[in-house]
């Protein structure tokens, strides 16, 4: 109340005091939210400062701890990419045809396919060779493959003896690896 009197003068009436308080109460939730969002940022900065001060004579310690944390986070992503199916070339297209995690597509040197779920791996059978592609864009000199979400497009880009025509393709909804 004393603050209100100093701000608005000694002649505030009771109704004016309540109105002034009501106007300033709107600012409180926003201030609390802002403080809540700033705490993690400040905590990370304070943690870094503490590490730097505590290890003044060993400046590489903080950097190595941060690198280990980033490496641990990267390993979690690699675990997701582990093989679910190993491609068995001797089975031909029947391995895909008998799996509910795969769609066997007819051969075409250039085409596009859209599935109802995400495509994780794509296989091109050309001649006696099987070419395996993972998510993203790949151009191996013979075939250009682009896997994006639930669609894949491919085309034969190379020629000669090493780049055979495509006999069939396989769109896998799990990560596939080749037998070594």
Helices and strands as residue ranges (DSSP letters): H 2-8, H 14-54, H 60-80, E 85-87, G 89-91, H 94-97, E 102-106, E 110-114, E 121-126, E 129-134, E 136-139, E 143-148, E 151-156, E 166-172, E 176-178
